[in-house]
Amino acid sequence: MIKKPTVDEYNTYFAKYVDLVPEDDIFATIQQQNNETINLLKDLSEAQGLYKYAPNKWSIKEVIGHLSDTERVLSFALLCIARGEAMSLHIYDKDAYIKNADFNRQSVKELLEDFAAVRQSTLQFIKTLTLEDLERKGTALGSEVTARALVFILAGHELHHFKIIKEAYIAAEDFPS
């Protein structure tokens, strides 16, 4: 079982994600949250997928795409740090990724299939990591971080957006039916 990281293993900015993750089995948590996210979104119409709760916010499709992109970025950082990479990994511009990906042209189904595939790949990789791999520290996303912290950050990132989708998008009074 992978223990939750201590606050000295990641930048305090990421505490908002790490704190969302329960102390339970991280593998089960990641698989369960993947299923919950897909079940919540799988029956959305394309109009619902394009919904934004405010003009300057992303559509639900863009949030799903952002989840996949961020999972890829965090998984790459996890791979590098777990393998002992000494180079500093850059911070990515999530808004540029959204703009250049044009997720709104993809179907909700395609976006969810991509997210499920990325998540399954991440989960399989995490299962291969040893305690020594998880304790390695490197520089990613602008600060020092352990591989273990990245596992919890990626899990918490999805939990963060799942809550926003439920509360700000789907629960909105003007959400398309």
KAQUIDA-V206637 format. One record per backbone hydrogen bond with DSSP energy under -0.5 kcal/mol. CO is the residue of the C=O (numbers start at 1). NH is the residue of the N-H. If there is no record, write none. Layout:
co=CO nh=NH
co=CO nh=NH
This chain:
co=1 nh=3
co=6 nh=9
co=7 nh=10
co=9 nh=146
co=11 nh=14
co=12 nh=15
co=13 nh=16
co=14 nh=17
co=14 nh=18
co=15 nh=19
co=17 nh=20
co=17 nh=21
co=18 nh=21
co=25 nh=29
co=26 nh=30
co=27 nh=31
co=28 nh=32
co=29 nh=33
co=30 nh=34
co=31 nh=35
co=32 nh=36
co=33 nh=37
co=34 nh=38
co=35 nh=39
co=36 nh=40
co=37 nh=41
co=38 nh=42
co=41 nh=44
co=45 nh=49
co=46 nh=50
co=48 nh=51
co=49 nh=61
co=51 nh=60
co=54 nh=57
co=59 nh=63
co=60 nh=64
co=61 nh=65
co=62 nh=66
co=63 nh=67
co=64 nh=68
co=65 nh=69
co=66 nh=70
co=67 nh=71
co=68 nh=72
co=69 nh=73
co=70 nh=74
co=71 nh=75
co=72 nh=76
co=73 nh=77
co=74 nh=78
co=75 nh=79
co=76 nh=80
co=77 nh=81
co=78 nh=82
co=79 nh=83
co=80 nh=85
co=81 nh=84
co=89 nh=141
co=89 nh=142
co=90 nh=141
co=92 nh=94
co=93 nh=97
co=94 nh=98
co=95 nh=99
co=96 nh=100
co=97 nh=101
co=98 nh=102
co=98 nh=103
co=102 nh=105
co=103 nh=106
co=107 nh=111
co=108 nh=112
co=109 nh=113
co=110 nh=114
co=111 nh=115
co=112 nh=116
co=113 nh=117
co=114 nh=118
co=115 nh=119
co=116 nh=120
co=117 nh=121
co=118 nh=122
co=119 nh=123
co=120 nh=124
co=121 nh=125
co=122 nh=126
co=123 nh=127
co=124 nh=128
co=125 nh=128
co=125 nh=129
co=126 nh=129
co=130 nh=134
co=131 nh=135
co=132 nh=136
co=133 nh=136
co=134 nh=148
co=136 nh=147
co=138 nh=140
co=138 nh=145
co=139 nh=89
co=140 nh=143
co=143 nh=140
co=145 nh=138
co=146 nh=150
co=147 nh=151
co=148 nh=152
co=149 nh=153
co=150 nh=154
co=151 nh=155
co=152 nh=156
co=153 nh=157
co=154 nh=158
co=155 nh=159
co=156 nh=160
co=157 nh=161
co=158 nh=162
co=159 nh=163
co=160 nh=164
co=161 nh=165
co=162 nh=166
co=163 nh=167
co=164 nh=168
co=164 nh=169
co=165 nh=169
co=165 nh=170
co=166 nh=171
co=169 nh=172
co=172 nh=175
